[in-house]
Amino acid sequence: MREDYQDVNARTIDKWVDEGWEWGKPITHEAYLKALRGEWEIYLTPTKPVPHRWFGDLRGKKVLGLASGGGQQMPVFAALGAECTVLDYSSRQIESERAVSEREGYSIRIVRADMTKPLPFSDGEFDIVFHPVSNCYVREVRPIWRECHRVLRRGGCLIAGTDHYVNYIVDEEEKAIVNSLPFDPLANEDQMRQLEEQDAGVQFSHSLEEQIGGQLEAGFRLLELYEDTNGSGRLHELHIPTFLAMRSVKE
């Protein structure tokens, strides 16, 4: 029987973390001390920091970091006074989250779970759901938006980074269009072979109808967004955006 793709991705990300993956490196003690002084930046996408106004005053706010393990963002939220919960499916990302909290002496609820399943939280439990680029590792995103809406209180915000799908149509050198959309390796053996050759886990493209329309269908109102690039490579050099960051509210 074939292994569930979610488990493949968890194992792949564990391996990337061990190899020094950029999004698996915990913040330093110095960066945590700066956050305590109000000097901080948070990233949803590769190069652009999220505007501080998107968060408001975090003191006492209940924040869920959805697929946000690794000890990068949650320590900053904790330093700013938030009551933090993080959910991730990668054991290594979870370990990093725990290690930073123990090093800095703050409390955080840490949950290892698969975000493709119903979230193990109560209705209206959180003020903010922070969801950095990760739903590219999930086949269906609409159920995730519905769960985000459910666990947020009325007036709460979803702050999410998502892919633009452009990365999935080009070759490794980002020079030629080689794939049709949607990029779905569970339905396309050639696309699965591409991912296996690149040690890229199991990834999926998602349309703007899924990413933005799915939030609207779930009941969110989109407030702000910005685009971002890969941070390196030919698409980046040509200033072609490949990611979206969005701030939406549950009314």
C-alpha positions in Angstrom: 0.0 0.0 0.0 1.3 3.4 -1.0 2.3 5.7 1.9 0.0 8.7 2.4 1.5 11.8 0.8 1.1 13.7 4.0 3.5 11.3 5.7 5.9 11.5 2.8 5.9 15.3 3.2 6.5 15.2 7.0 9.5 12.9 6.5 10.8 15.0 3.6 10.7 18.2 5.6 12.4 16.4 8.6 15.2 15.6 6.2 15.4 19.2 4.9 15.6 20.5 8.4 18.5 18.2 9.1 20.2 19.5 6.0 19.8 23.1 7.0 16.6 24.2 5.3 16.1 27.9 5.4 12.5 27.6 6.8 13.7 25.1 9.5 16.3 27.3 11.2 15.1 28.6 14.6 15.7 32.2 15.5 18.7 33.1 17.6 18.6 34.2 21.2 19.7 37.6 20.0 16.7 37.8 17.6 14.4 36.9 20.5 15.8 39.6 22.7 15.3 42.1 19.9 11.6 41.0 19.6 11.2 41.6 23.4 12.4 45.2 22.6 9.9 45.6 19.8 12.4 45.0 17.0 11.1 42.2 14.8 10.2 41.0 11.3 7.9 38.1 10.4 7.8 36.4 6.9 4.9 34.6 5.2 6.7 34.5 1.9 10.4 34.5 0.9 11.5 38.1 0.8 8.9 40.6 2.1 8.2 41.0 5.8 4.6 41.1 6.9 3.5 44.7 7.8 3.3 45.1 11.6 -0.2 46.7 11.2 -1.5 43.3 10.0 -1.1 42.0 13.6 -2.0 45.0 15.7 -1.2 44.7 19.4 -0.5 41.0 20.1 -0.5 41.2 23.9 -3.0 38.7 25.2 -4.0 37.6 21.7 -4.5 33.8 21.1 -2.4 33.0 18.0 -2.4 29.7 16.1 0.6 29.0 13.9 -0.8 26.7 11.3 2.0 24.5 9.7 4.3 27.2 11.3 6.7 25.0 13.2 10.5 25.5 13.3 10.9 28.1 15.9 10.9 31.1 13.6 7.6 33.0 13.9 6.1 31.7 17.1 8.9 32.9 19.4 8.4 36.4 18.1 4.7 36.3 18.8 5.5 35.0 22.3 8.0 37.8 22.9 5.3 40.3 21.8 2.9 38.9 24.5 0.7 36.5 22.5 -0.7 33.2 23.9 0.7 30.8 21.3 -0.3 27.5 19.8 1.6 25.9 17.0 0.5 23.0 14.8 2.9 21.2 12.5 3.2 17.6 11.1 7.0 17.6 10.9 8.6 16.1 14.0 11.8 18.1 13.5 9.9 21.4 13.2 8.1 20.5 16.4 11.4 19.7 18.1 12.8 23.1 17.1 9.7 24.9 18.4 10.0 23.1 21.8 13.8 23.8 22.0 13.4 27.5 21.4 10.6 27.8 24.0 12.7 26.0 26.6 15.8 28.1 25.7 13.9 31.4 26.1 11.5 30.3 28.9 8.1 31.0 27.5 5.0 28.8 27.3 3.6 27.5 24.1 1.1 24.8 23.2 2.7 22.4 20.6 0.5 20.1 18.6 1.8 17.6 16.0 -1.1 17.0 13.6 -2.0 16.8 9.9 -3.7 20.0 8.7 -5.6 18.1 6.1 -7.7 16.6 8.9 -10.1 18.6 11.1 -8.1 20.9 13.4 -8.1 19.7 17.1 -9.3 23.0 18.4 -12.6 24.5 19.6 -14.8 26.8 17.6 -13.8 30.5 17.9 -10.7 29.6 20.0 -8.2 32.0 18.3 -7.8 35.7 17.5 -5.2 35.1 14.7 -4.4 32.2 12.5 -0.9 32.6 11.0 -0.4 30.3 8.0 2.9 30.7 6.1 3.3 29.1 2.7 2.6 25.4 3.2 -0.7 24.5 1.6 1.4 23.7 -1.6 1.9 20.4 0.3 -1.8 19.7 0.5 -4.1 18.5 -2.3 -7.3 20.2 -1.2 -7.1 23.7 0.4 -10.7 24.6 0.7 -11.2 22.4 3.8 -8.3 24.2 5.4 -9.8 27.6 4.9 -13.1 26.3 6.4 -11.3 25.0 9.4 -9.4 28.3 9.8 -12.7 30.1 9.7 -14.2 27.8 12.3 -11.4 28.1 14.9 -11.3 31.9 14.7 -13.4 34.1 16.8 -15.7 36.7 15.1 -13.5 39.6 14.0 -10.4 37.3 14.1 -7.8 37.4 11.3 -6.3 34.8 9.0 -2.8 35.9 7.8 -1.8 33.5 5.1 1.0 33.0 2.5 0.2 31.0 -0.6 1.8 29.9 -3.8 1.0 31.6 -7.2 1.2 28.3 -9.1 3.8 29.8 -11.6 6.6 27.7 -10.0 4.8 24.5 -11.0 4.7 25.1 -14.8 8.4 25.8 -15.4 11.4 23.5 -15.5 14.2 23.6 -12.9 16.0 26.3 -14.7 12.8 28.4 -14.8 13.3 28.9 -18.6 10.7 26.7 -20.2 7.0 25.9 -19.6 6.9 22.1 -19.1 3.9 21.3 -17.0 0.1 21.7 -17.5 -2.1 22.8 -14.6 -3.2 21.7 -12.2 0.1 20.2 -11.0 -1.2 17.1 -9.2 1.4 14.3 -8.8 -1.3 12.0 -7.4 -3.0 12.1 -10.8 0.1 12.6 -13.0 2.9 10.1 -12.8 5.3 12.3 -14.7 4.8 15.1 -12.2 5.4 12.7 -9.4 8.7 11.6 -11.0 9.8 15.2 -11.3 9.3 15.7 -7.6 11.0 12.5 -6.7 14.1 13.4 -8.8 14.2 16.8 -7.0 13.6 15.4 -3.5 10.7 17.9 -3.3 8.2 15.8 -1.4 4.6 15.8 -2.8 3.5 19.2 -3.9 0.4 20.6 -5.6 -0.4 23.8 -7.5 -3.5 25.8 -6.5 -5.5 28.3 -8.5 -6.4 31.7 -7.3 -10.0 30.4 -7.2 -8.8 27.9 -4.6 -6.6 30.3 -2.6 -8.6 33.5 -2.7 -12.0 32.2 -3.7 -11.7 29.4 -1.1 -11.3 31.9 1.6 -14.3 33.9 0.4 -16.4 30.8 0.2 -15.4 29.9 3.8 -16.8 33.2 4.9 -13.7 35.4 5.1 -13.5 39.0 3.8 -10.2 39.8 2.2 -8.7 43.0 3.6 -5.1 43.3 2.1 -2.7 41.4 0.0 0.8 41.7 -1.5 2.8 39.6 -4.0 6.4 38.2 -3.5 9.0 36.4 -5.6 11.1 33.3 -4.9 14.0 35.3 -3.6 16.4 33.7 -6.1 16.5 32.1 -9.5 15.4 33.3 -13.0 11.8 34.1 -12.1 13.0 36.3 -9.2 15.5 38.1 -11.5 12.7 38.8 -13.9 10.6 40.2 -11.0 7.9 37.6 -11.7 5.8 37.1 -8.5 5.2 33.5 -7.4 3.6 34.0 -3.9 0.7 35.9 -2.3 0.3 37.1 1.2 -3.2 37.8 2.4 -4.9 39.2 5.4 -8.6 38.2 5.8 -11.1 38.7 8.6 -13.9 36.5 9.9 -16.9 38.8 10.1 
